[in-house]
Amino acid sequence: MNTRVKHLILPLGGAVAASALLGASMVSTAEAAPVYTSKPLASQNEASTIAAWWLQQNGLALKQATQYRYDYKVGAGERLKVGGGPAPDSKPGVQNPTGHGKVKTTKIKNVNLPRNVGKVFFLKDGKPQWCSATSIDSKYKNLVVTAGHCVYDDKSQKDVLDKWVFVPGYYKGKAPFGIYVGKQAFTHYDYAVYEDYDKDYAFVTVYNGIKFGPEVEVSEDEWNKFSGDKWTKNVEISKEEYFKCKLATGWHKKSHACWVVVDKNAEQTSPDAKNAVNVPVEVSYEQWKKAPGGWGRAWKKGEGYKDHVEVKLVTKAEYDAYTGPGTKVLDPKGNFKVISYKVQHYVKVDFAKKFYRTAFIIGKVTDAGPLGKNVGGQGFAWNQKRGITVFAFGYPAAEHPDGSKPFTGVTLKWAYGKTYTAINTKLKAEESIGLKTSMTGGADGGPFIWQYSSAKRSGYVVSTISWLGDSDDNGRIDFAAGPYFDGETAAIYKTAANVWSGTIVSKAGAPTIPA
């Protein structure tokens, strides 16, 4: 029976069996610190708000996210070696994949990609980023496994990353099986406290998924009342269609259903003039405050009437790029907003260059159900031999150290080979397992799957990609490494696998956002 000591206060060995830890909220003995720590990611109401944030503008933030960035440079201090490493801390074991008995590798020429591997998205330093991850079998079919640094903020290991969601089967900006908001995260105590990358993994329970429904065009009033995901589209129309639109909505009402683009030298006119065209102009708050309001005031050339104030949720990139006269706001929940102030500015229709109508779109969503019932869950294995043959899956996107960038991160990639012992002293990784691959950042969090069946698209997760290395210092990533899953890992997995989550979608087809 092997006994390992990585920290003076944490001598853990075979005496701490997985079965003794199952169901315990925090396990310790007179000689040992707790084995795991747990952190809530989102309550039900918070999850609804998170889902709405990622769903806004038809999932724009998902498409604009970038891969997780390491805070260290790969290269020196990293190496691979055949064999070695600690012996298993208890008997080996497996948990079969969802819906399957024991899986055996099948020899198929073409590799069928697993649909339950996907991306986890989150905000790091206010920016949307992603890692790779996979669904794994659990009692309530609601569990995801990924790297610990893809859940816990590496600047403060005790804090979780904001707005955390999982998108299985992610492909070119699409979420074919919905998005799943994280509820609770479980990781090894050594990672949370000591930043020990030999324990850089996390199991995350997720709420039922939210799936995009077809977009529906509605009236402006319906659009204003809808609390779910909504956005607008500009549709070019003829001058005749523009006049019909204005007559239908009320020529002098504050409607934004139809509008125009005018020549910059357009002549301003009275709002009562025949064929006057309203062109909302964005101004500063000070200008908006001074502008006259309502129709009870005589028109004066050079003035505009107070119009609407628009509060728009934007991505971090849009927030940084905005240079208009409006106000930029970062609210307490980390949402980026731009507040625009408009005045009504009337010009002669002769100066109109193009006519548009605004299509008011809502995106209703449905409860996609539990994760594992939609995409299944990989099996889980612990205390397996080193030198076994595994597949690795992930979404690489970062450049190599030499600056070359062969991957885009929009499609799932894979690697295949035997595992080795990997060492990175900078990350306290002394017992990790490595696999030769050229995958780069973005793939971290993706699974090492043993006995992968291409026919069943499943096998047993034995590690997750934690860090990447350049073993010959030639400027190219040539291996990925992850923690060795042992009996302690099994105990944490089994605890997380028995935690229930639930739904966050209302019967009205919108996230259950509190008023």
Secondary structure in CASP SS format (residue, H / E / C, confidence):
PFRMAT SS
TARGET T0000
AUTHOR 0000-0000-0000
METHOD secondary structure of the structure
MODEL  1
M C 1.00
N C 1.00
T E 1.00
R E 1.00
V E 1.00
K C 1.00
H C 1.00
L C 1.00
I C 1.00
L C 1.00
P E 1.00
L E 1.00
G E 1.00
G C 1.00
A C 1.00
V C 1.00
A C 1.00
A H 1.00
S H 1.00
A H 1.00
L H 1.00
L C 1.00
G C 1.00
A C 1.00
S C 1.00
M C 1.00
V C 1.00
S C 1.00
T C 1.00
A C 1.00
E C 1.00
A C 1.00
A C 1.00
P C 1.00
V C 1.00
Y E 1.00
T E 1.00
S E 1.00
K E 1.00
P E 1.00
L C 1.00
A C 1.00
S C 1.00
Q H 1.00
N H 1.00
E H 1.00
A H 1.00
S H 1.00
T H 1.00
I H 1.00
A H 1.00
A H 1.00
W H 1.00
W H 1.00
L H 1.00
Q H 1.00
Q H 1.00
N H 1.00
G H 1.00
L H 1.00
A H 1.00
L H 1.00
K H 1.00
Q H 1.00
A C 1.00
T E 1.00
Q E 1.00
Y C 1.00
R C 1.00
Y C 1.00
D C 1.00
Y C 1.00
K C 1.00
V C 1.00
G C 1.00
A C 1.00
G C 1.00
E E 1.00
R E 1.00
L E 1.00
K E 1.00
V C 1.00
G C 1.00
G C 1.00
G C 1.00
P C 1.00
A C 1.00
P C 1.00
D C 1.00
S C 1.00
K C 1.00
P C 1.00
G E 1.00
V E 1.00
Q E 1.00
N C 1.00
P C 1.00
T C 1.00
G C 1.00
H C 1.00
G C 1.00
K C 1.00
V C 1.00
K C 1.00
T C 1.00
T C 1.00
K C 1.00
I C 1.00
K C 1.00
N C 1.00
V C 1.00
N C 1.00
L C 1.00
P C 1.00
R C 1.00
N C 1.00
V E 1.00
G E 1.00
K E 1.00
V E 1.00
F E 1.00
F E 1.00
L E 1.00
K E 1.00
D C 1.00
G C 1.00
K E 1.00
P E 1.00
Q E 1.00
W E 1.00
C E 1.00
S E 1.00
A E 1.00
T E 1.00
S E 1.00
I E 1.00
D C 1.00
S C 1.00
K C 1.00
Y C 1.00
K C 1.00
N C 1.00
L E 1.00
V E 1.00
V E 1.00
T E 1.00
A C 1.00
G H 1.00
H H 1.00
C H 1.00
V C 1.00
Y E 1.00
D C 1.00
D C 1.00
K C 1.00
S C 1.00
Q C 1.00
K C 1.00
D C 1.00
V E 1.00
L C 1.00
D E 1.00
K E 1.00
W E 1.00
V E 1.00
F E 1.00
V E 1.00
P E 1.00
G C 1.00
Y C 1.00
Y E 1.00
K C 1.00
G C 1.00
K E 1.00
A C 1.00
P C 1.00
F C 1.00
G C 1.00
I E 1.00
Y E 1.00
V E 1.00
G E 1.00
K E 1.00
Q E 1.00
A E 1.00
F E 1.00
T E 1.00
H E 1.00
Y H 1.00
D H 1.00
Y H 1.00
A H 1.00
V H 1.00
Y H 1.00
E C 1.00
D C 1.00
Y H 1.00
D H 1.00
K H 1.00
D C 1.00
Y C 1.00
A E 1.00
F E 1.00
V E 1.00
T E 1.00
V E 1.00
Y C 1.00
N C 1.00
G E 1.00
I E 1.00
K E 1.00
F E 1.00
G E 1.00
P E 1.00
E E 1.00
V E 1.00
E E 1.00
V E 1.00
S C 1.00
E H 1.00
D H 1.00
E H 1.00
W H 1.00
N H 1.00
K H 1.00
F C 1.00
S C 1.00
G C 1.00
D E 1.00
K E 1.00
W E 1.00
T E 1.00
K E 1.00
N E 1.00
V E 1.00
E E 1.00
I E 1.00
S C 1.00
K H 1.00
E H 1.00
E H 1.00
Y H 1.00
F H 1.00
K H 1.00
C H 1.00
K H 1.00
L H 1.00
A H 1.00
T H 1.00
G C 1.00
W C 1.00
H C 1.00
K C 1.00
K C 1.00
S C 1.00
H C 1.00
A C 1.00
C E 1.00
W E 1.00
V E 1.00
V E 1.00
V E 1.00
D C 1.00
K C 1.00
N C 1.00
A C 1.00
E C 1.00
Q E 1.00
T C 1.00
S C 1.00
P C 1.00
D C 1.00
A C 1.00
K C 1.00
N C 1.00
A E 1.00
V E 1.00
N E 1.00
V C 1.00
P C 1.00
V E 1.00
E E 1.00
V E 1.00
S C 1.00
Y H 1.00
E H 1.00
Q H 1.00
W H 1.00
K H 1.00
K H 1.00
A C 1.00
P C 1.00
G C 1.00
G C 1.00
W C 1.00
G C 1.00
R C 1.00
A C 1.00
W C 1.00
K C 1.00
K C 1.00
G C 1.00
E C 1.00
G C 1.00
Y E 1.00
K E 1.00
D E 1.00
H E 1.00
V E 1.00
E E 1.00
V E 1.00
K E 1.00
L E 1.00
V E 1.00
T C 1.00
K H 1.00
A H 1.00
E H 1.00
Y H 1.00
D H 1.00
A H 1.00
Y C 1.00
T C 1.00
G C 1.00
P C 1.00
G C 1.00
T E 1.00
K E 1.00
V E 1.00
L E 1.00
D C 1.00
P C 1.00
K C 1.00
G C 1.00
N C 1.00
F E 1.00
K E 1.00
V E 1.00
I E 1.00
S E 1.00
Y E 1.00
K E 1.00
V E 1.00
Q E 1.00
H C 1.00
Y E 1.00
V E 1.00
K E 1.00
V H 1.00
D H 1.00
F H 1.00
A E 1.00
K E 1.00
K E 1.00
F E 1.00
Y E 1.00
R E 1.00
T E 1.00
A E 1.00
F E 1.00
I E 1.00
I E 1.00
G E 1.00
K E 1.00
V E 1.00
T E 1.00
D E 1.00
A E 1.00
G E 1.00
P C 1.00
L H 1.00
G H 1.00
K H 1.00
N H 1.00
V H 1.00
G C 1.00
G C 1.00
Q E 1.00
G E 1.00
F E 1.00
A E 1.00
W E 1.00
N C 1.00
Q C 1.00
K C 1.00
R C 1.00
G C 1.00
I C 1.00
T E 1.00
V E 1.00
F E 1.00
A E 1.00
F E 1.00
G E 1.00
Y C 1.00
P C 1.00
A C 1.00
A C 1.00
E C 1.00
H C 1.00
P C 1.00
D C 1.00
G C 1.00
S C 1.00
K C 1.00
P C 1.00
F C 1.00
T C 1.00
G C 1.00
V C 1.00
T C 1.00
L C 1.00
K E 1.00
W E 1.00
A E 1.00
Y E 1.00
G E 1.00
K E 1.00
T C 1.00
Y E 1.00
T E 1.00
A E 1.00
I E 1.00
N E 1.00
T H 1.00
K H 1.00
L H 1.00
K C 1.00
A E 1.00
E E 1.00
E E 1.00
S E 1.00
I E 1.00
G E 1.00
L E 1.00
K E 1.00
T C 1.00
S C 1.00
M C 1.00
T C 1.00
G C 1.00
G C 1.00
A C 1.00
D C 1.00
G C 1.00
G C 1.00
P E 1.00
F E 1.00
I E 1.00
W E 1.00
Q E 1.00
Y E 1.00
S E 1.00
S C 1.00
A C 1.00
K C 1.00
R C 1.00
S E 1.00
G E 1.00
Y E 1.00
V E 1.00
V E 1.00
S E 1.00
T E 1.00
I C 1.00
S C 1.00
W E 1.00
L E 1.00
G E 1.00
D C 1.00
S C 1.00
D C 1.00
D C 1.00
N C 1.00
G C 1.00
R C 1.00
I C 1.00
D C 1.00
F E 1.00
A E 1.00
A E 1.00
G E 1.00
P C 1.00
Y C 1.00
F C 1.00
D C 1.00
G H 1.00
E H 1.00
T H 1.00
A H 1.00
A H 1.00
I H 1.00
Y H 1.00
K H 1.00
T H 1.00
A H 1.00
A C 1.00
N C 1.00
V C 1.00
W C 1.00
S C 1.00
G C 1.00
T C 1.00
I C 1.00
V E 1.00
S C 1.00
K C 1.00
A C 1.00
G C 1.00
A C 1.00
P E 1.00
T C 1.00
I C 1.00
P C 1.00
A C 1.00
END
